[in-house]
Amino acid sequence: MKVNPATTQAVQNNDVSGTSGAKRAEKAGAASASSKVSAKTVDSSSTKAEISAKAKEFAKAKEAATSAPDVREDRIAELKKRIAAGNYQVNAEAIANKMVDEHVSSGIG
C-alpha cells in the first residue's frame, strides 16, 4: 500500500472505510497504469532495428580488446631479464612526478 495523506489520516483516525477507499483508489490507479502499458505494446514482427557504422566499430574494438591477452608477456620477460641482470633502473623522479600529477588531476587534494 502506498502511503499518502488520505491513508495516513485514515490510519490515525482508525477509519477503516478510509483505508478501503484508499485501497480502491490504489487498485484503480494500478488498473489505469496497466491499461496504459498494454496500449503501448508494439507488434514485434514489424519492428526493425539497424546498427549504425559507429556501433559496428565499437563492437569490433570490444572484440579485439577482449581477445587480446591481459598481460604483455614479451614485455614482462624482457623486464625480468633486465632486473635479473641488474640493468633495470627506476627513474624515481619520473615516478614521483606522475604520482603527483595523477593526484592533482583526480581532484582529491
Contacts in CASP RR format, 6 or more apart in sequence:
PFRMAT RR
TARGET T0000
AUTHOR 0000-0000-0000
METHOD contacts of the structure
MODEL  1
MKVNPATTQAVQNNDVSGTSGAKRAEKAGAASASSKVSAKTVDSSSTKAE
ISAKAKEFAKAKEAATSAPDVREDRIAELKKRIAAGNYQVNAEAIANKMV
DEHVSSGIG
1 7 0 8 1.000
1 22 0 8 1.000
1 23 0 8 1.000
1 26 0 8 1.000
2 26 0 8 1.000
4 22 0 8 1.000
6 18 0 8 1.000
6 22 0 8 1.000
6 25 0 8 1.000
7 18 0 8 1.000
7 19 0 8 1.000
7 22 0 8 1.000
9 15 0 8 1.000
10 16 0 8 1.000
10 17 0 8 1.000
10 18 0 8 1.000
10 19 0 8 1.000
10 22 0 8 1.000
11 19 0 8 1.000
51 59 0 8 1.000
79 88 0 8 1.000
82 88 0 8 1.000
103 109 0 8 1.000
END
